[in-house]
Amino acid sequence: MTAVAVVGRGRELVEPALRDAVSRLDDDTRLVASYHLGWNDSDGRPVDGNGGKGVRPGLLMLVGESLGGAPADLLPGAVAVELVHNFSLIHDDLMDRDTERRHRRTVWSIWGDATAVLVGDALLSLAHEILAESGSPHAAAAERSLSLATRELIRGQVLDVAFERRDDVTLTQCIDMAAGKTGSLLSVSTELGALLSGAPAEVSAAFAEFGAEVGIAFQLVDDLLGIWGWPERTGKPVFSDLRSRKKTMPVVWATTHGGLAGRQLADWLADTSSEPTEADLRQAADLVERAGGRHWAHEEALARVALAHNALAGVGLDLAHRAELDRLAAFVVERDL
């Protein structure tokens, strides 16, 4: 099975349960949440929208099934991680003032800041409700892991916002931020797949490490797409991260290791006296590339996928499931590049 097929199958399995979970929300909150998830337009009319790739629930289901878990036992965890992911996206769009996601207007840009905060909070609360009601003997442990991961995700977001006001961000700090912001939820997705299937603690820990490394690779590719991604594929404007002068990993690598081009980039980032033009943004992207940030980020993403592969060396998976996990990890790096 291809990586795209694995993710698609996970989304198909999870979506009915995800819709059922969202149906518990009050009418106003459900309208906004369903819009964000791509199920209806802003007036509530059903649409064939793009609700995202479903990487996290797809990973959880694949890990659980590779360890003998039954889909019915895994679904509450898959729904929960997808709800937490979308809570973070709604809040992230608000914090970054992004007006477009998946080729549609973002929640805050239609309904305002307060609604975006409240709907995101509702999805986070709903995630824990679904896990608590699952009836799994592992529900309490799963809730604890998801809570810890959410706190780590928020820590990463706090750092991301703080970095926008600093000009002394190191690469180590930037990777630590990515590990929280993105790695934590991918890590808990793979961990819960093992945990909810009843795997031993050491196996759950190995899958958590696998997901954490895949998560950093995922963020590295996101950082590349935030500069060079085609809007038709990413759903965001070209050069979006440079426009907001975000201290992403390829940018920080370029400013600290990129010689003259890196120093010129650092000077450009520090000059906030005016809004950058399209020509300014193209020049800044060129500086990142000439300084080596683009090449480093892609190579580092590949290295993180290799570390993820190594994390599962002692788990004892059969060859077919191991190959599917490796393909899914590789898909993270190859998507849209």
C-alpha positions in Angstrom: 0.0 0.0 0.0 1.4 3.4 -0.9 1.8 6.2 1.7 -1.0 8.2 0.2 -3.3 5.2 0.3 -2.3 4.5 4.0 -3.2 8.1 4.9 -6.3 8.1 2.8 -7.5 4.8 4.4 -6.9 6.3 7.9 -8.9 9.4 6.9 -11.8 7.2 5.6 -11.9 5.2 8.8 -11.7 8.2 11.1 -14.0 10.7 9.3 -17.4 9.1 10.2 -16.3 9.0 13.9 -14.9 12.5 13.7 -18.2 13.8 12.3 -20.1 12.0 15.1 -17.8 13.7 17.7 -18.3 17.2 16.2 -22.1 16.6 16.1 -22.0 16.9 19.9 -21.1 20.6 19.7 -23.7 23.3 19.9 -25.1 24.6 16.6 -22.9 27.7 16.4 -19.7 26.0 17.4 -20.5 23.0 15.1 -21.0 25.3 12.1 -17.5 26.9 12.5 -15.8 23.6 13.3 -17.4 21.9 10.4 -16.3 24.7 8.1 -12.7 24.5 9.3 -12.8 20.7 8.7 -13.9 21.3 5.1 -17.4 19.8 5.5 -19.5 22.9 4.8 -19.3 26.5 3.7 -19.6 29.4 6.1 -23.4 29.3 5.8 -23.6 25.6 6.7 -24.1 24.2 3.2 -22.4 20.9 2.6 -19.3 21.0 0.4 -16.7 18.6 -0.9 -13.9 20.3 0.9 -10.3 19.5 1.8 -10.1 18.5 5.5 -6.4 17.9 5.4 -4.2 14.8 4.7 -5.0 13.0 7.9 -1.4 12.1 8.6 -1.8 11.8 12.4 -4.9 9.6 12.6 -3.5 7.6 9.6 -0.2 7.0 11.6 -2.1 6.0 14.7 -4.3 3.5 12.9 -1.3 2.0 11.0 0.8 1.6 14.2 -2.1 0.1 16.1 -3.0 -2.4 13.5 0.6 -3.4 12.9 0.6 -4.4 16.6 -2.6 -6.3 16.4 -5.0 -3.6 17.6 -8.6 -3.6 16.5 -9.8 -0.6 14.5 -12.7 0.0 16.9 -10.2 0.2 19.9 -8.0 2.6 18.0 -10.6 5.0 16.5 -11.2 7.1 19.7 -7.4 7.9 19.8 -7.4 8.7 16.1 -10.3 11.1 16.5 -8.8 12.7 19.6 -5.4 13.5 17.9 -7.2 14.9 14.9 -9.3 17.1 17.1 -6.2 18.4 19.0 -4.4 19.0 15.6 -7.3 21.1 14.4 -7.5 23.0 17.7 -3.9 23.9 17.1 -4.5 24.9 13.5 -7.3 27.3 14.3 -5.3 29.0 17.0 -2.1 29.0 14.8 -4.0 30.8 12.0 -5.2 33.4 14.4 -1.7 34.0 15.9 0.0 34.2 12.5 -2.9 36.3 11.1 -3.1 33.9 8.2 -6.2 34.5 6.1 -6.1 31.4 4.1 -5.7 27.6 4.8 -6.5 24.8 2.3 -7.5 27.4 -0.3 -10.3 28.8 2.0 -10.6 31.7 4.4 -9.5 30.9 7.9 -11.9 30.8 10.9 -10.7 34.0 12.5 -10.9 35.9 9.2 -14.6 35.1 8.9 -15.9 34.9 12.5 -13.3 36.9 14.4 -10.6 36.3 17.0 -12.9 35.3 19.9 -14.8 32.7 18.0 -11.5 31.2 16.7 -10.3 30.9 20.3 -13.5 29.4 21.6 -14.0 26.9 18.7 -10.4 25.7 19.1 -10.9 25.3 22.8 -14.1 23.3 22.1 -12.2 20.8 19.9 -9.5 20.3 22.5 -12.1 19.6 25.2 -14.0 17.3 22.9 -10.8 15.3 22.2 -10.5 14.4 25.9 -14.2 13.6 26.1 -13.9 11.1 23.3 -11.0 9.3 24.9 -12.5 9.3 28.3 -15.7 7.6 26.9 -13.9 5.1 24.8 -14.2 2.3 27.3 -10.6 1.3 26.7 -8.6 -0.1 29.6 -5.8 2.2 28.4 -8.0 5.3 28.2 -6.5 7.0 31.3 -2.9 6.5 30.1 -3.9 7.7 26.6 -5.5 10.8 28.1 -2.4 11.5 30.1 -0.1 11.1 27.1 -2.3 13.4 25.0 -2.4 16.0 27.7 1.4 16.0 28.0 1.7 16.2 24.3 -0.8 19.1 24.1 1.2 21.0 26.8 4.4 20.4 24.8 2.6 21.6 21.6 1.6 24.8 23.4 5.2 25.3 24.7 6.4 25.1 21.1 3.8 27.6 20.0 4.8 30.0 22.8 8.5 29.7 21.7 7.4 30.3 18.0 5.7 33.6 19.0 8.6 34.6 21.2 11.1 34.1 18.5 9.4 36.7 16.3 10.6 39.3 18.8 14.2 38.1 19.0 17.2 38.3 16.8 19.3 35.8 18.8 17.5 32.5 18.1 19.9 29.6 17.8 19.4 26.6 15.7 19.2 24.3 18.8 16.4 26.5 20.1 14.7 26.4 16.8 14.8 22.6 16.6 13.5 22.4 20.2 10.6 24.7 19.2 9.8 22.4 16.3 10.0 19.3 18.5 7.2 20.9 20.6 5.1 22.6 18.0 4.9 19.7 15.6 6.9 16.7 16.9 4.9 16.3 20.1 1.5 15.6 18.4 3.0 13.2 15.8 4.9 11.5 18.6 1.7 11.0 20.7 -0.1 9.8 17.6 2.3 6.9 17.1 2.5 6.3 20.9 -1.3 6.1 21.2 -1.4 3.6 18.3 0.8 1.3 20.4 -0.7 2.1 23.7 -4.3 1.5 22.7 -3.4 -1.8 21.1 -2.0 -3.0 24.4 1.6 -3.0 23.5 4.3 -3.0 26.2 5.7 0.3 27.5 9.0 -0.1 25.7 7.2 -0.6 22.4 5.0 2.5 23.0 8.2 4.4 23.8 9.9 3.3 20.6 6.9 4.4 18.6 6.8 7.7 20.4 10.5 8.3 19.4 9.6 7.3 15.8 6.8 9.9 15.7 8.9 12.6 17.3 11.6 12.3 14.6 9.0 12.2 11.8 7.5 15.3 13.4 10.7 17.3 13.2 11.1 16.1 9.5 7.5 17.2 8.9 8.2 20.7 10.3 11.4 21.0 8.3 9.4 20.4 5.1 6.6 22.8 6.3 9.3 25.4 6.8 10.5 24.8 3.2 6.9 25.0 1.9 6.4 28.2 3.9 9.0 29.8 1.7 8.9 28.0 -1.7 5.7 26.1 -1.6 3.2 26.6 -4.5 0.0 28.3 -3.2 -2.1 25.9 -5.3 -0.7 23.1 -3.2 -0.1 24.6 0.2 -3.2 26.8 0.3 -1.1 29.7 1.6 0.5 32.7 -0.2 4.1 32.2 -1.5 6.8 33.4 0.8 4.3 33.4 3.7 6.8 32.7 6.4 9.3 35.3 5.1 6.5 37.9 4.9 6.0 37.5 8.7 9.8 37.2 9.2 9.4 33.9 11.0 12.5 32.3 12.5 12.0 28.9 10.8 14.8 26.3 10.8 16.1 26.9 7.2 16.2 30.7 8.0 18.0 30.3 11.3 20.5 27.8 9.7 21.1 30.3 6.9 21.7 33.2 9.3 24.1 31.3 11.5 26.0 29.2 9.0 25.5 31.0 5.7 28.4 33.4 5.4 27.8 36.7 3.6 24.4 35.7 2.3 23.4 34.7 5.8 24.5 38.0 7.3 22.6 39.9 4.6 19.5 37.8 5.4 19.9 38.6 9.2 20.1 42.3 8.4 16.9 42.0 6.3 15.0 40.2 9.0 16.0 42.8 11.6 14.8 45.7 9.4 11.1 46.0 10.2 10.7 49.6 9.2 8.4 48.8 6.3 6.3 46.0 4.8 8.3 43.9 2.4 7.5 44.0 -1.3 7.2 40.9 -3.5 10.7 41.7 -4.8 12.0 41.9 -1.2 10.6 38.5 -0.4 12.0 36.9 -3.6 15.4 38.4 -2.6 15.1 37.1 0.9 14.2 33.6 -0.3 17.2 33.7 -2.6 19.4 34.6 0.3 18.2 31.6 2.3 19.0 29.4 -0.6 22.4 30.9 -1.4 23.3 30.6 2.3 22.5 26.9 2.2 19.3 26.9 4.3 17.2 25.2 1.8 19.7 22.4 1.1 20.4 21.9 4.8 16.7 21.6 5.8 16.0 19.0 3.1 19.0 16.9 4.1 18.1 17.2 7.8 14.6 16.1 7.1 16.0 13.0 5.4 18.3 12.4 8.4 15.3 12.6 10.8 13.4 10.0 8.8 16.4 7.7 9.1 16.4 8.2 12.9 12.7 7.4 12.9 13.5 4.2 11.0 16.2 3.2 13.5 13.9 3.9 16.5 11.8 0.8 15.5 14.8 -1.5 15.1 13.9 -3.6 18.2 10.2 -3.6 17.9 9.9 -6.8 15.8 7.3 -5.7 13.2 6.6 -7.9 10.2 8.1 -6.7 7.0 4.9 -5.5 5.4 3.9 -3.2 8.2 7.5 -2.0 8.6 7.6 -1.1 4.9 4.3 0.9 5.2 5.6 2.9 8.2 8.8 3.7 6.3 6.8 4.8 3.2 4.6 7.0 5.4 7.7 8.6 7.0 9.2 9.2 3.6 6.0 10.7 2.3 6.3 13.4 5.0 9.5 14.6 3.4 8.5 14.2 -0.2 5.1 15.9 0.0 4.7 18.8 -2.4 8.5 19.3 -2.8 
